[in-house]
Each structure stands twice: as C-alpha cells, then as structure tokens.
Amino acid sequence: MTIINIHKIIFITLEDRVIIQRILLIALIWCSFSFEGKASQEKLSGSNLADLIIERLSQEGLSARPLIKKNRVFTGCVEDSVVISKRDESWKTIALTCETNKSWKYTFRNKLAGSTRPKMSSKLSDFPVKKKKQKTKLVFVLKNRKIRGDRIEESDLVLMDKKKFLSNGAFDDLKLVLGKRLKKTLPKGAILKATYLNPDWLVYKNQRIIIEHNIGEIYVKMEGIALSNGARGDRIQAKNISSNKTIEGFVESAKKISIFRKVY
C-alpha cells in the first residue's frame, strides 16, 4: 500500500500583490489624516499663550510681558487645558503644563512691568491728596482653586471689588452661576467670567432624546440619540433610533428637539 503526501503550495500572484500594496497605502494615508486632524485640533500659537499668561497675572495684580515668539506653534494641548504657574516662587519664570497631556511642559522668561494695583505714597509733600474715583465693581471670585468640570456652589464664591477693566464678562448675580460647570481650571482668587463656564445645555451628546416633528396638525414623536450638545434654540444633529438616519432639529427643551422649527 502506497501513501502519497500532497503538499499545498500557495502562490501570490502579481495582481494580488498590487491589491495588498494599495490596501496598505490607503490605511497609511487614513492614519496620517487622522493624526493630522487630531493634531490640528490641539494647537496653540505663541500669541495665544502670551494672552493666557497676561490674563492670569492680571488676576495677581501684575502686568506681564512673556518672552514667547508669537508665531511659534505649540501642539498637544488646547487652551482650556493649559495650567499656568510660577516657577521658583517667582513670576519671572512661567511654567506651563497641560491637564490632558502630562508630557506637555514649557517654561518661559517673563518681564514684570510692575503691579497694576495702586501704590500708597508716604511722602508728606503729596498731601492733600485728591481722591480719584476708582472704576471698580463688585464681582464674584473663587475662594479656592477649582478644577475643570467642577460645579459652582455658593460656598465657592465671595464678592470682591475689582477693577472694571479686569472684570469684563464677570458676574455679580449668584443665580446666573450656581450649578454651572467650569470649562477650565481656575486658581484661588480668579474672577469668575462667562467665558470660563459651560453653557446651559438642555441636550447632551450621546443622550437619548425625543425627536418631535409636526406635519400640519399631526405630531410625530420618535426616539433618538443626540450627536452633540445643545442649548435652547441651537440647531443640532441627532440619530433616529428606529430608522438609524441622521436628522437635524432645534433644541426645544430638556432632552427634546423639534425638526425644522425654530425655538425662541
């Protein structure tokens, strides 16, 4: 009895090789675009960082001039995640870190042009002194450092007299800030401004919502999933769960949007 062993030999044709190379090339290009897209969303210019530092030191009563090239580009962090602190107990050197990227660290020299706070003179010859009306207003400032995403509670705030040019967009009405969440980390003593707070979202991304559509006197309600956050009157996209189609509508109330009907 003769036993015959049959060995299968697999040949890759030239056509197969071309197809494989094309697939690898497409995958490489897609990865490249994905990386570039993400990087483009995490860019800051030197001018942006300088403005952030100037605003931060103004809260300390200091006038700053950070030595950063304005056209330099910094990747790997977004504005809301930048943390600004002094180095070696002095604001002459600025340390920058990122809440979302531990490897993102920079230090810059800083020229202090002096304090923005009024100085008291001890010279007798200066008297009598004419009192100038200070352009100030009562605004809320933080009692302690707060982290991005924290809710604002009454115990976090205190009313203080601050110069008006530092208080643009600040609050003096407690009802307007209670329960809102911070968009960025703020230090102790920071003036609470509208730009630091998240909007009053009625609809949140990935939340189950009601999609309402009226055709004449007929109202149709469907279940959907919001594809972005939205405040009242915002136009957002949502996915209809039953049809799996993407539609657009206006935020009407909490967890509810209406298709092509403006909400005022």
C-alpha beads as a LAMMPS data file, in Angstrom:
LAMMPS data file: protein, C-alpha beads

264 atoms
263 bonds

1 atom types
1 bond types

-500.0 500.0 xlo xhi
-500.0 500.0 ylo yhi
-500.0 500.0 zlo zhi

Masses

1 110.0

Atoms # bond

1 1 1 0.000 0.000 0.000
2 1 1 1.494 3.325 -1.104
3 1 1 0.885 6.529 0.902
4 1 1 1.014 9.748 -1.097
5 1 1 1.532 13.059 0.781
6 1 1 0.024 16.047 -1.028
7 1 1 1.550 19.439 -0.138
8 1 1 -0.459 22.568 -0.896
9 1 1 1.618 25.436 -2.224
10 1 1 0.144 28.915 -2.082
11 1 1 1.253 31.333 -4.774
12 1 1 0.736 35.120 -4.516
13 1 1 0.204 36.500 -7.969
14 1 1 1.407 39.894 -9.147
15 1 1 -2.196 41.132 -9.174
16 1 1 -2.641 40.060 -5.537
17 1 1 0.499 41.952 -4.562
18 1 1 -0.763 45.152 -6.190
19 1 1 -4.075 44.878 -4.314
20 1 1 -2.294 44.343 -0.968
21 1 1 0.002 47.308 -1.595
22 1 1 -2.983 49.531 -2.383
23 1 1 -4.769 48.474 0.814
24 1 1 -1.657 49.214 2.901
25 1 1 -1.217 52.600 1.192
26 1 1 -4.854 53.582 1.870
27 1 1 -4.525 52.530 5.518
28 1 1 -1.330 54.575 5.873
29 1 1 -2.956 57.673 4.332
30 1 1 -6.027 57.303 6.577
31 1 1 -3.870 57.042 9.712
32 1 1 -1.909 60.096 8.592
33 1 1 -5.066 62.166 8.117
34 1 1 -6.433 61.016 11.480
35 1 1 -3.243 62.021 13.243
36 1 1 -3.052 65.375 11.441
37 1 1 -6.723 66.047 12.173
38 1 1 -6.248 65.447 15.878
39 1 1 -3.044 67.488 15.978
40 1 1 -4.755 70.414 14.203
41 1 1 -7.352 70.488 16.970
42 1 1 -4.643 70.674 19.637
43 1 1 -2.616 73.662 18.503
44 1 1 -1.788 76.891 20.286
45 1 1 0.187 79.832 18.958
46 1 1 2.720 81.756 20.976
47 1 1 0.339 84.709 20.794
48 1 1 -2.443 82.600 22.398
49 1 1 -0.154 81.515 25.249
50 1 1 1.052 85.064 25.829
51 1 1 -2.558 86.290 26.146
52 1 1 -3.339 83.493 28.630
53 1 1 -0.306 84.399 30.755
54 1 1 -1.130 88.134 30.698
55 1 1 -4.708 87.421 31.796
56 1 1 -3.548 85.010 34.524
57 1 1 -1.069 87.505 36.006
58 1 1 -3.594 90.320 35.834
59 1 1 -5.563 88.292 38.381
60 1 1 -2.500 88.555 40.635
61 1 1 -2.363 92.320 40.127
62 1 1 0.719 92.086 37.884
63 1 1 1.426 93.430 34.420
64 1 1 3.278 90.749 32.425
65 1 1 5.256 90.528 29.196
66 1 1 6.088 86.851 28.498
67 1 1 9.036 86.234 26.173
68 1 1 7.327 83.923 23.666
69 1 1 7.585 84.124 19.877
70 1 1 4.068 84.999 18.719
71 1 1 4.241 82.916 15.534
72 1 1 5.534 79.779 17.248
73 1 1 3.083 76.842 17.215
74 1 1 2.631 74.513 20.200
75 1 1 0.863 71.190 19.600
76 1 1 -0.544 68.658 22.026
77 1 1 -2.803 70.814 24.216
78 1 1 -5.875 73.030 23.910
79 1 1 -6.419 76.434 25.536
80 1 1 -8.896 75.219 28.158
81 1 1 -6.400 72.633 29.464
82 1 1 -3.375 74.936 29.932
83 1 1 -2.261 75.384 33.561
84 1 1 -0.147 78.480 34.314
85 1 1 2.016 78.670 37.432
86 1 1 5.128 80.447 38.693
87 1 1 8.494 78.733 38.985
88 1 1 10.868 79.010 41.948
89 1 1 8.352 81.170 43.836
90 1 1 8.622 83.942 41.236
91 1 1 6.531 85.038 38.246
92 1 1 9.737 85.973 36.426
93 1 1 9.686 82.424 35.093
94 1 1 6.385 80.952 33.887
95 1 1 5.718 77.207 33.951
96 1 1 3.085 75.839 31.561
97 1 1 1.581 72.348 31.845
98 1 1 -1.413 70.592 30.312
99 1 1 -4.188 68.818 32.219
100 1 1 -4.771 66.308 29.406
101 1 1 -1.165 65.728 28.296
102 1 1 1.413 65.079 31.046
103 1 1 4.340 65.321 28.609
104 1 1 3.345 68.866 27.531
105 1 1 5.598 71.148 29.606
106 1 1 7.192 74.532 28.823
107 1 1 8.915 77.296 30.746
108 1 1 9.339 80.911 29.609
109 1 1 11.019 84.007 30.939
110 1 1 8.675 86.828 31.835
111 1 1 9.241 90.548 32.249
112 1 1 7.182 92.077 35.015
113 1 1 6.254 95.642 34.116
114 1 1 5.045 96.318 37.657
115 1 1 1.906 95.956 39.699
116 1 1 -1.486 97.023 38.411
117 1 1 -2.555 97.716 41.992
118 1 1 -2.392 101.328 43.242
119 1 1 0.648 102.236 45.367
120 1 1 0.398 104.223 48.595
121 1 1 2.780 107.132 48.959
122 1 1 4.410 108.001 52.292
123 1 1 5.652 111.461 51.269
124 1 1 4.112 114.283 53.292
125 1 1 4.543 116.600 50.318
126 1 1 1.958 114.570 48.439
127 1 1 -0.807 115.755 50.795
128 1 1 -3.516 116.805 50.475
129 1 1 -4.232 114.012 48.016
130 1 1 -7.154 114.308 45.654
131 1 1 -9.099 111.089 45.753
132 1 1 -9.760 109.682 42.327
133 1 1 -12.838 107.609 41.752
134 1 1 -11.733 104.075 41.107
135 1 1 -13.618 102.419 38.285
136 1 1 -14.448 99.224 40.133
137 1 1 -17.376 96.834 40.509
138 1 1 -18.383 94.035 42.853
139 1 1 -17.900 90.648 41.200
140 1 1 -17.650 87.046 42.291
141 1 1 -14.193 85.490 42.737
142 1 1 -13.215 81.960 43.741
143 1 1 -12.344 81.259 47.372
144 1 1 -10.250 78.240 46.370
145 1 1 -8.803 76.566 43.278
146 1 1 -11.407 74.770 41.164
147 1 1 -10.831 72.024 38.576
148 1 1 -12.308 71.947 35.077
149 1 1 -15.706 70.248 35.200
150 1 1 -16.392 71.239 38.843
151 1 1 -19.810 72.641 39.693
152 1 1 -20.023 76.156 41.097
153 1 1 -21.592 76.273 44.566
154 1 1 -22.394 79.293 46.752
155 1 1 -19.671 78.252 49.203
156 1 1 -17.058 78.582 46.409
157 1 1 -17.645 82.297 45.858
158 1 1 -17.099 85.642 47.524
159 1 1 -17.987 89.153 46.284
160 1 1 -14.977 91.418 45.866
161 1 1 -14.347 94.884 44.497
162 1 1 -12.353 94.558 41.272
163 1 1 -11.293 96.999 38.578
164 1 1 -13.752 97.115 35.708
165 1 1 -11.140 96.543 33.009
166 1 1 -10.336 93.199 34.675
167 1 1 -13.989 92.296 35.168
168 1 1 -15.411 92.176 31.651
169 1 1 -17.799 89.229 31.476
170 1 1 -17.763 88.751 35.267
171 1 1 -20.831 88.030 37.427
172 1 1 -22.468 89.841 40.325
173 1 1 -25.694 87.797 40.339
174 1 1 -25.462 84.456 42.159
175 1 1 -28.403 82.949 40.260
176 1 1 -26.520 83.184 36.964
177 1 1 -23.633 80.974 38.096
178 1 1 -24.930 78.432 40.629
179 1 1 -24.799 74.851 39.359
180 1 1 -22.802 75.657 36.231
181 1 1 -19.594 73.761 35.429
182 1 1 -16.155 75.166 34.688
183 1 1 -14.660 74.888 31.197
184 1 1 -11.123 75.239 32.604
185 1 1 -9.197 75.020 35.877
186 1 1 -9.070 78.327 37.769
187 1 1 -6.804 79.371 40.670
188 1 1 -7.850 80.790 44.018
189 1 1 -8.890 84.438 43.653
190 1 1 -9.771 84.163 39.951
191 1 1 -12.615 86.373 38.751
192 1 1 -15.499 84.183 37.582
193 1 1 -16.301 85.106 33.969
194 1 1 -18.828 83.855 31.428
195 1 1 -16.059 82.515 29.178
196 1 1 -14.965 80.138 31.950
197 1 1 -18.376 78.432 32.237
198 1 1 -20.069 75.818 30.092
199 1 1 -23.391 76.897 28.513
200 1 1 -26.737 75.744 29.903
201 1 1 -27.050 72.577 27.828
202 1 1 -30.567 71.152 27.563
203 1 1 -29.358 68.289 25.387
204 1 1 -26.072 66.417 25.814
205 1 1 -24.103 64.400 23.275
206 1 1 -24.960 60.650 23.221
207 1 1 -28.061 61.317 25.350
208 1 1 -31.383 59.650 24.486
209 1 1 -33.832 62.341 23.388
210 1 1 -37.300 62.828 21.939
211 1 1 -37.450 63.972 18.297
212 1 1 -40.680 65.825 17.558
213 1 1 -41.975 66.566 14.059
214 1 1 -45.246 68.197 13.167
215 1 1 -46.857 67.854 9.741
216 1 1 -49.832 70.186 9.721
217 1 1 -51.927 69.166 12.713
218 1 1 -50.190 65.807 13.034
219 1 1 -47.421 65.451 15.623
220 1 1 -44.943 62.613 15.325
221 1 1 -42.599 61.670 18.175
222 1 1 -39.552 59.438 17.792
223 1 1 -36.701 58.298 19.996
224 1 1 -33.250 59.431 19.069
225 1 1 -29.682 59.985 20.236
226 1 1 -28.155 63.475 20.282
227 1 1 -24.909 63.774 18.309
228 1 1 -23.792 66.994 20.044
229 1 1 -24.536 69.268 22.998
230 1 1 -27.177 71.958 22.545
231 1 1 -28.677 74.907 24.410
232 1 1 -32.224 76.151 23.801
233 1 1 -32.685 77.157 20.153
234 1 1 -29.413 75.539 18.963
235 1 1 -29.551 73.535 15.746
236 1 1 -28.063 70.083 16.300
237 1 1 -27.942 66.659 14.657
238 1 1 -29.492 63.534 16.092
239 1 1 -29.840 59.889 15.044
240 1 1 -33.298 58.372 14.728
241 1 1 -33.062 55.055 16.598
242 1 1 -35.775 53.286 14.591
243 1 1 -34.527 54.288 11.110
244 1 1 -30.858 54.807 12.039
245 1 1 -30.934 58.014 9.951
246 1 1 -29.326 61.328 10.915
247 1 1 -31.640 64.335 11.086
248 1 1 -31.345 67.985 12.111
249 1 1 -33.531 69.884 14.551
250 1 1 -33.693 72.715 17.063
251 1 1 -33.361 72.167 20.809
252 1 1 -36.780 72.846 22.318
253 1 1 -36.419 71.736 25.932
254 1 1 -34.533 69.233 28.105
255 1 1 -33.959 66.008 26.125
256 1 1 -36.201 67.183 23.260
257 1 1 -35.665 68.640 19.787
258 1 1 -38.087 69.662 17.047
259 1 1 -37.345 69.165 13.366
260 1 1 -37.020 72.429 11.419
261 1 1 -38.981 74.549 13.846
262 1 1 -37.134 77.469 15.374
263 1 1 -37.486 77.774 19.153
264 1 1 -37.442 81.309 20.598

Bonds

1 1 1 2
2 1 2 3
3 1 3 4
4 1 4 5
5 1 5 6
6 1 6 7
7 1 7 8
8 1 8 9
9 1 9 10
10 1 10 11
11 1 11 12
12 1 12 13
13 1 13 14
14 1 14 15
15 1 15 16
16 1 16 17
17 1 17 18
18 1 18 19
19 1 19 20
20 1 20 21
21 1 21 22
22 1 22 23
23 1 23 24
24 1 24 25
25 1 25 26
26 1 26 27
27 1 27 28
28 1 28 29
29 1 29 30
30 1 30 31
31 1 31 32
32 1 32 33
33 1 33 34
34 1 34 35
35 1 35 36
36 1 36 37
37 1 37 38
38 1 38 39
39 1 39 40
40 1 40 41
41 1 41 42
42 1 42 43
43 1 43 44
44 1 44 45
45 1 45 46
46 1 46 47
47 1 47 48
48 1 48 49
49 1 49 50
50 1 50 51
51 1 51 52
52 1 52 53
53 1 53 54
54 1 54 55
55 1 55 56
56 1 56 57
57 1 57 58
58 1 58 59
59 1 59 60
60 1 60 61
61 1 61 62
62 1 62 63
63 1 63 64
64 1 64 65
65 1 65 66
66 1 66 67
67 1 67 68
68 1 68 69
69 1 69 70
70 1 70 71
71 1 71 72
72 1 72 73
73 1 73 74
74 1 74 75
75 1 75 76
76 1 76 77
77 1 77 78
78 1 78 79
79 1 79 80
80 1 80 81
81 1 81 82
82 1 82 83
83 1 83 84
84 1 84 85
85 1 85 86
86 1 86 87
87 1 87 88
88 1 88 89
89 1 89 90
90 1 90 91
91 1 91 92
92 1 92 93
93 1 93 94
94 1 94 95
95 1 95 96
96 1 96 97
97 1 97 98
98 1 98 99
99 1 99 100
100 1 100 101
101 1 101 102
102 1 102 103
103 1 103 104
104 1 104 105
105 1 105 106
106 1 106 107
107 1 107 108
108 1 108 109
109 1 109 110
110 1 110 111
111 1 111 112
112 1 112 113
113 1 113 114
114 1 114 115
115 1 115 116
116 1 116 117
117 1 117 118
118 1 118 119
119 1 119 120
120 1 120 121
121 1 121 122
122 1 122 123
123 1 123 124
124 1 124 125
125 1 125 126
126 1 126 127
127 1 127 128
128 1 128 129
129 1 129 130
130 1 130 131
131 1 131 132
132 1 132 133
133 1 133 134
134 1 134 135
135 1 135 136
136 1 136 137
137 1 137 138
138 1 138 139
139 1 139 140
140 1 140 141
141 1 141 142
142 1 142 143
143 1 143 144
144 1 144 145
145 1 145 146
146 1 146 147
147 1 147 148
148 1 148 149
149 1 149 150
150 1 150 151
151 1 151 152
152 1 152 153
153 1 153 154
154 1 154 155
155 1 155 156
156 1 156 157
157 1 157 158
158 1 158 159
159 1 159 160
160 1 160 161
161 1 161 162
162 1 162 163
163 1 163 164
164 1 164 165
165 1 165 166
166 1 166 167
167 1 167 168
168 1 168 169
169 1 169 170
170 1 170 171
171 1 171 172
172 1 172 173
173 1 173 174
174 1 174 175
175 1 175 176
176 1 176 177
177 1 177 178
178 1 178 179
179 1 179 180
180 1 180 181
181 1 181 182
182 1 182 183
183 1 183 184
184 1 184 185
185 1 185 186
186 1 186 187
187 1 187 188
188 1 188 189
189 1 189 190
190 1 190 191
191 1 191 192
192 1 192 193
193 1 193 194
194 1 194 195
195 1 195 196
196 1 196 197
197 1 197 198
198 1 198 199
199 1 199 200
200 1 200 201
201 1 201 202
202 1 202 203
203 1 203 204
204 1 204 205
205 1 205 206
206 1 206 207
207 1 207 208
208 1 208 209
209 1 209 210
210 1 210 211
211 1 211 212
212 1 212 213
213 1 213 214
214 1 214 215
215 1 215 216
216 1 216 217
217 1 217 218
218 1 218 219
219 1 219 220
220 1 220 221
221 1 221 222
222 1 222 223
223 1 223 224
224 1 224 225
225 1 225 226
226 1 226 227
227 1 227 228
228 1 228 229
229 1 229 230
230 1 230 231
231 1 231 232
232 1 232 233
233 1 233 234
234 1 234 235
235 1 235 236
236 1 236 237
237 1 237 238
238 1 238 239
239 1 239 240
240 1 240 241
241 1 241 242
242 1 242 243
243 1 243 244
244 1 244 245
245 1 245 246
246 1 246 247
247 1 247 248
248 1 248 249
249 1 249 250
250 1 250 251
251 1 251 252
252 1 252 253
253 1 253 254
254 1 254 255
255 1 255 256
256 1 256 257
257 1 257 258
258 1 258 259
259 1 259 260
260 1 260 261
261 1 261 262
262 1 262 263
263 1 263 264
